[in-house]
Amino acid sequence: MSRLQRMFGRWIATELSIVPLQPRFVMRLPARVGVLLLVSFITACGSDSTAPCCTTGEPSLRVVNAFTTPVDVLIDGTVAIPSLAAGTVGTTAPALGSHTLVLRPVGSGATASRAIATTAGSLVTIAVVRAANGAVASAALDDTNSVVPPGATKVRVLHLAPGAGTLQVYRTQPDYQQPVSWQFPFTYQAEPTSLSAPFYQSTVGSWEVRVWQTPADASGWANAPVKVVIPLAGGEKKTVLMLDKPGGGVRIELL
């Protein structure tokens, strides 16, 4: 019996001595306590911490899984979002300050990591993406340089559906109601930037975005399976995410 167990056992016996009718319980308790301490020690020494890493309140980190499989999201070595499904968005609230974000496909030893900083009133958005070589990678989706002038609106569309192939994306906007192609060809964007995925600007009012796979021209507008209407007031902007849909196809998420 270890010194810790002997000390702990004497303490328990002292505390329980006021209950003289339970001597057998007093004698066996130190061994049980030792087992519990051993289990707790083994758990604490595991490779991943599962202790709470994050605070309650408004989320300060948003993760978009634009990879092909579920992904664990770790913050400073602690699992913050377990098994985030492909094509979904998760949020968490790490303490304000600098952190190391690790993105790990479930069941894989491969990871992608990056430094992030959370501040009061802000929401950091990171996408888990599939690199050109198929490996897991990350991309920042925040665009702090896209300022919207008063009386104007802005929208951008990101292709983050790795299983969808080339998509046909058309839009109408408040100052132009004829459907026009967003870009061609529109393929998966593992590294969206202000150049490869810019915000387009219009006046105040509603934008409409429609998505389909075939035909590869504007004739698909009327029967597009995926569509969204985005009303915006002056100074507002939105990001349209095209994500893989469970079971096949594409779905839209607005940020």
Buried (B, 14 or more C-beta within 10 A) or exposed (E): EEEEBEEBBEEBBEEBEEEEEEEEEBEEBBEEBBEEBEEEEEEEEEEEBEEEBBBEEEBBBBBBBBBBBBBBBBBBEBBBBBBBBBBBBBBBBBEBEEBEBBBBBEEEEEBBEBEBEBEEEBBBBBBBBBBEEEBBBBBBBBBEEBEBEEEBBBBBBBBBBBBBEEBBBBBBBBEEEEBEBBBEEBEBBBEBEEEEBBBBBBEBBBBBBBBBBEEBEBEBBEEBEBEBEBEBEEBBBBBBBBBBBEEEBBBBBEB
